Structures are given as structure tokens and as C-alpha cells.
Amino acid sequence: MKRIQTMLVLFLLVTGLIRANAQTATEIESANKSCKVVFLVAYSTAGADADKAFAMANDAKKSLKSSSVIVKMNTSDAANSSLVAKYRLAGAPLPLVLVLDKNGTPSGGLVLKDATAEKLVDLVPTPKTSELIKALADGKSVYVVVYKDAMPSQKDIMNNCATACSKMDNKSVTVKVSLDDKKETKLFQTLKCDVNAKEPVTYVINSAGQVTGTHAGLTDVNTLVSSAKKAPASSCCPGGAKAGGCK
């Protein structure tokens, strides 16, 4: 009887440990399912600096209200090793706050000495940038078509982009953005869009997050494909993405 009791206690301890170990990943997964931004506070030892990082993340969360959550992760815990590898945190200066988009894709991160609540909120991507960095995280190139409703050639341009995507074996996607969308101001600034453009402009971003082509008006499909495959020496990640979407 005593042996059975001992085994039962050990079983409860082990299963409790498993639940605790899975907690960080579960919290992130739950936030993703609820389409919430995650401020992931990564630290290795508890203390004043970790507390400051938590407080800063909390201030950022207040700005987004119910659309975000804070998740704490001890990188020294072996149970979190897969998450440390996934978010490329091995050897990173800690503590830091990593911003995970609503779709779970990292959109940027800041170490404590560089972080402010405002900067963390600024790393939260716009809706269209969210689509963009998700595609990059999936290893795809992106055709960003910036247009206005009154521009007549947009349908033909979208058709050409669709054809280019098929020629890329569906390793590319098209993101269509209206110049009248006030939510996308940050993206327009990053791409240096001409707000007075008379025809749609297609910005080609390769799978490494590099802007490799800017094409005004209707563009030949082969040109779109070659632009997507081009890889310049320097890199530029749209939307400020620094983790997971840019190499």
C-alpha cells in the first residue's frame, strides 16, 4: 500500500511539473487563438531588471488594452529550450521583451536598456504588415500592391501578381494595400510610398525581407518573378521586423 501511495505522489509531482513546464507555450498558443499580441518577457534570473522588463511590458499592454497579453519566460528553464530556439534567444542579452504578432509571428524585440512602452507598442505591426511578416516567416516573398480605388489598372496588376505567384510555385503571396487606409501609415513610410501616385505601385520583397523591386503600373510577370528572386547584399525588414522574419 505504501509503495502505491509513493508512486501516486511521484505521478502527481511529475504531471504537475509537466503542466508547469508547458505553461509558457500554452499561454502563447492561447493568445494566438484569441488573436492577441504577446509581449514575451524573456529573462534568465529573477531580480530588479526582470521586474523592470515586466513593468515596461505591462505599460505597453495598457496601451493596447484587451488586445494583448504578457507572457513571462525563464530562458534558463530547460522546459523552455524549444521556445528559446524558436525565437533565437540563445545568447541574447537579457532581459528583453519580444513582441509576437496576433498570428504568433515575432515582429521585433528590445533589450531592457533600449526599451520603452512606446517603442514596444510601435513594434506591433499594422494589419497589412502582419500579413507581410507572416509570409516572410513562412519563407515566402511578397508582392505589396499599393493602390487607390480610382486607379483602373489595379485588377490587371493583381492578376499579374497572381500569375507571378504561381510561377514561384506558390512561394510568394500578394498583399493589397489601399493608400486611403489610415492604419497603414507606418507601412507606407517604410516603403517610401508616393501618396500622390497616379497608378498602383508594386513593391517586391524577397523571402529574406529585402525590397528588391519597385514597379509602377502594369508590370511584366517575368519581371515580377525575377525581382522576387533577387537578393541584394544589404537587408531591410519592412515594419521593423527584427526577429523571425529577417535574416
N, C-alpha and C positions, 0 to 999 in steps of 0.2 A: 504493500500500500504506500509506504514511504517513497519507494522508487517511482511509483506512478505520479505521486504529488510533485516530486523533484522534476520529473520530465515535463509535467504540466507547467510548472513555474518557468522552466527554461524555454518552453514553447511560447509562453506568453511574452517573455522578455525578448525573444528573437523576433516574433511577429511585431511586437511594439517597435523594435529597432528598425525593422524593415519599413514600417509605416513612417517613422520619423525620417529615415533616410530618403524616402520617396517624396517627402513633403514639398521640397523646393520645386522639383519637376512638376508635381501635381498642381501647385499654385500657379505656375506659369501656364500649364495646359488649361487650367480653369479660366484664367484671364483671356487666353486666346479664344476659347469657345464663346466667351462673353464679349468678344471684340473690344477688349480693353488694352490700353497701353500699359506696359510694365516698366516701372523704374526698378531695375535689378541692382541692389546694393551688394557688391562683392567685397568681401573682407577676409582677412586671414586670422586676425586676432581681435577679440573684443577690446574696447577701450575708447578713449576720448575721440580719436579720429573716426572710428567706426560710427560712434554716436553722432558726430557732426555730419557724416555722409547720410545717415538715416534721416536726420532733421532736414537736411537740404532736399532730399528726395520727397519728404513729406510736404515741404513748402511748394515744390513743383506739382505735386499731386493736387494740392488745394486749387491750383490754377485751372486744372482740368476737371475738377470735381469728381463726379461718379464715373468718368470715362477712363480712369486709370487706377492702378493698384501698385503697392510697394511689395517687393519680394526680397527677403534677405538671403544671402548665400555665403556660407563659410567655405572658402575655396580650399581650406586645409582639411576639410572633411572628405575622406575617401569616397563617401557616397555621392559626392557632387563631382567626381572626376570627369564623368561623361559630359556634364554641363560646362565644366572648365575647358574641356577640349572643344566642345561645340562652339563656344563663344570666344575661343582663342585667348583665354585669360592666363594661361601658364606664363609665368614670368612678368606679368603685367604689374605695374605699380599699384599698390592697394592702400586704402580702399578706393574704389571707383564706382561710379553709377553708370550702368549700361541701360540704354533706352531700347526697349523692344516694341516694335510697332504692333498694331492691333492684330496683324496676321502672324505675329511671332518673329518677324524678321528684325534683326538688330539694325537700328538706324543711326547709331552713334553712341559714344560714351565719353565720359570725362572723369579724370582723376580728381581727387578732392581739392587739390591746390588750384585747379583751373575751373572748378565747377561753381555755378550759381544756379539758383532755382530758375531764373530767366533763361539761362543757356540750356538747361536741361529741357525746358518746355520747347525751346527753339529747335531742338533735335527731333521733336515729334513731327513726322512727315505729313505733308498735305495729302489729301485723298489720292491724287494722281501720282504723287511721288511715292506713295505707298505701293501702288501698282508697279511702279518702275523698279524700286529696290527689291520687291518680291521677285520680279523677273530676273534681276541680276543675281540674287541669292540662289536662284534655280539654275544659274549658269546660262541664261539667255541674253541675247542682245535685244535692244528696244528701239522701235521707231516711234518717236514722240511727234505727233502731228498737232501743231498749234494753228487754230483757225478761228474764224468768226462765221456766224450763221449766214451772213450775206455773201460769203465767198462761194462762187458757183463750182469751183473745181474740186471741192473737198471730197465729193463722192468718188471721183476718178482716182484721187490721190490715195484714199483709203483702200480702194480696190488694188492699186499697185502695191501698197504695203502688204496687203493680204497675200498677194502673189509672191512677193519677196519672202514672206514668212514661210510659205510652202516650199520655196526653193532652198530655204535654210533648214529644211527638214523639221519645221516647227520648233526650231531652237531660237526663235525670236518672236516677239509679240509687238502689237501696236497699241499705243496709249494715245487717245484722242483728247485734247485739252482745248476748251474754249477760252479765247483771250478775254472774254467777259466774266470768267469765273474768278470772283474776288478771293476765293480760298486758295488760289494757286499763285498768288503774287510772288511767293518765295521761289517757286519753280521757274517762273518767267525771269526772275532776276538771275537765277543760277545759269539759265540757258542764254541769257542776254537777248531775250526776245525783243523784236521791234514791235511795239504796241500799235504802230501805225502801218503795219504791213498790209498790202493790198491783196495778197493771196496767201494761202496756207503755207507754212514752213515745216518741213520735216527735219527733225534733229535725230541723227543716228547715233546711238550709244552702244558700243560693243559690249561683249559679255564681261569685260574687265571693268566696266563702269566709265569708259573713256568716250567722250564726244568725238566721233570720228567723221562726221559729215553734217553739213547744214545745207539743205536743199529747198529753195523757194519754188513754189508752184509744182506742176506735174513733173515727176522725175522718173527716168527710165528704171525699170525693175532691176536690171543688171547693175546699175549704178548704186541702187539701194543695197543690194546684196554685197557688192564689193566694199561699200562703206562700212557695213556691219562687221565684215571680216578683217577690216584694217585695225592694226594695233600700234599706235604711236608709242614712243619711249616714255613719255610722262603720262600720269594718270590723273583723272578728275572724276570725283564721285558726285553726281547730282544729288541735291537735297542734303548734303553734309554727311552722307553715309560713310562711316569710317570702320565699321565692324561688320563682317559677314558679307558685305556686298562689294567690297573693293579690295583688290589685291595689289 
